[in-house]
Amino acid sequence: MAKSIFYHAGCPVCLSAEHDILNLIDPSTIEVIHLGDNTDKIAQAEHAGVKSVPALVTPNGNVLHINFGASIQDVKG
């Protein structure tokens, strides 16, 4: 089974969303990627359609932008 991918940047909004998502969905079905710590994954997130974080990319490719912590451009610095 393919996993969802939760992208975030470590801000309070992102961390709160991560906590909620992991409480709602089985954590074994989600890969969590902190883009501040894993800048090499920013291009992957952009390719998937992530415009802001926090965002959840579902296994079928839908991007669910959750609240607003930072734009992907802000994360890129």
N, C-alpha and C positions, 0 to 999 in steps of 0.2 A: 504494500500500500504506500502510495506517495504521501509525503508529509507536507503540511502547510509550512510556510516560512514566515516568521514574525520578525520584521525589521524594526529596529529602533536605534536611537542615538544616545540613550542614557540619561536624557533629561527627566525631570519629575513626571511630566505627562506620559512619557514613554514607559517609564518604570511602573507607573500606576496601571497603564493599559496592559503591560506584560503580566503583571500580577493577576489582573482580572481575567485575561485570556487563559492563563494557565490554570485558573480555578474553574473556568467554564468548559474547557476542552482538555481531553487527556494529553498531558505533557509529552507522552511518548509519540504523539502524532504531529508534534510541532518542532521545527528547528528554529531556535532563537538566534538572530544575528545582530550583534551590537555594531553598528556601522562606524561608531567612533573608535572602537578597538580593532575593527576589521575593515579598514578602508579599502582593501582590495576587493571587497564585496559590493562596493557602491555601484560599479558598472553592472553587476548582476542584478541588483535591485532596480536600477534604471531600465534595464532591458526587460524586466518583468512588468514594468509599468508603474513602479512606485514613484510618486510625485512628492510625497511628504511622509514623515514618520510621526507616530507609529503607524505601521501598515502590516496587514496580514495578506499574504498571497496564498490562495487556496490551491489544492492540487490540480484543479482544472484551469488555473491561470487567472482567476478573478482576483483583482486587487481591492481589498477592503481598507480604505484609509480611515483610521480610527482617531477621532479627535484631531488635534493639530499640535505637534510638538515643534517641528522644524521642517522647512522645505528641504528637498534633496539637495538643492543648490547650497543651502546653508550648511548642510552636513559635509558637502564637498569642500567647503571653506574657500 
